[in-house]
Amino acid sequence: MTDPWVALEPGADPAERVRVLRRAHDAFTAAGTVPRPVRSVVADSWRRSARAGVGPDGTASVELTDADLGTYRSEHPLTRVMPLFRELMGTFAADGNHLLAVCDAHGRLLWVEGHPATRRQAERMNFVPGARWAETSVGTNAPGTAVALDRPVQVFAAEHFIRRVQPWTCAAAPVHDPRTGRVLGAVDITGGDGLAHPHSLAFVQAVARAAESHLALLAPARPETDPPRLTVLGRDEAWLAAGGRRLRLSRRHSEILVLLARHPEGLTGDELLCAVYEDESVTPVTLRAELARLRGVLGPGLVASRPYRLTVPVESDIAVVERRLAAGAVTAAVAAYSGPPLPASQAPAVVRLRSRLADGLRAALIAGRDPDLLADWAHAPWGEEDLDVWRALASARPTAAVRARLAALESELAAPASWTRG
């Protein structure tokens, strides 16, 4: 299998590669189908770009200027590693007619530095500080796609979705908060064909890791101050990492904590009662007793009353999937989805949440028609009898095995109706 991060194989003719990619790009924008020469990471990104409404002749918009940009940069965590970026990449960028760029987690460029002539050329396509280069705004590009996927990305020439960017080549890697793992943004190197070598991606990835190590030294991880994290997907009983401890919660406590984490504004007793208990005869006394036991497990201070709420934000793996899905990063969302949240729970609000999350993922998979992602879902325990996904997979990858499984599934699902009519 070809390395998905290598934009151009060593020894290949860049000009011929560009011609092939431009023909593929034109075919996609005309008919919505991706020809075979396009790497899967690029093809997926093109599809997300099209679904987001990005046009191939569009341009980036500048969202932050002057004082607003200066204030935002001064408060951003990546400010602390800009000296490191300049030390490791500044000379390389200037000597090679390249640009060093750093964006935030929303794809907004915070810094663009490097060779003056290259900067002037980049300004013509709004590759400037304050401009939004998120994948959902300008389509496939290394910093925006790296943030969307939360992984290193190299984009060569006509692999860019917007035509005016296609003379450029770039490589970017996300930078994470070393304590929480949250994406802070991405570091990028942008220039000409000289960056098409695989070493460019390895270089920028090494710089990103160095930045994370530097951030860890500036603010050492302290387990007692790490924000609580809730692991729910694929589990009947959640795990909570908080205060240096890892707690396994009961099913009921898991349900309560999932719902409170999703409602930072809090829930009244009646709201929480209806959300947790399917039996309408359950009284508020039962809920108060359950919350008292939950406080005993978690320790004082995390759950407040009137309304019931969490006193600190609690991150959950559900929220990670939802954010990636909302950003159009379907591959990353599916990768983070390890199963339905609290699959055995019958709490009404959890049942609705479970259904919404699965429906959102399924809809994105069916719309995207990526055979690999569809196959992953169809062969997972939660997708084995998903008729719509199997039909989409049979359309995208009509192998004998897939068609046979679809036929069997359609027969199984039709059998009860036939028996009833008889």
Secondary structure, DSSP 8 states (H G I E B T S, - for coil): ---TT-SS-TT--HHHHHHHHHHHHHHHHHHS---TTS-HHHHHHHHHHHHTT--TT---EE---HHHHHHHHHHSGGGGGHHHHHHHHHHHHHHTT-EEEEEETTSBEEEEEE-HHHHHHHHTTT-STTEE--HHHH-S-HHHHHHHHTS-EEEEGGGSSSGGGTT-EEEEEEEE-TTT--EEEEEEEEESGGGGSHHHHHHHHHHHHHHHHHHHHHS---GGGS--EEE-BT-SS-EEEETTEEEE--HHHHHHHHHHHH-TT-B-HHHHHHHH-S-TT--HHHHHHHHHHHHHHH-TTSEETTTBEESS--EEHHHHHHHHHHTT-HHHHHHH--S-BSTT---HHHHHHHHHHHHHHHHHHHHHT-HHHHHHHHTSTTTTT-HHHHHHHHHHS--HHHHHHHHHHHHHHHHHHHHHH-
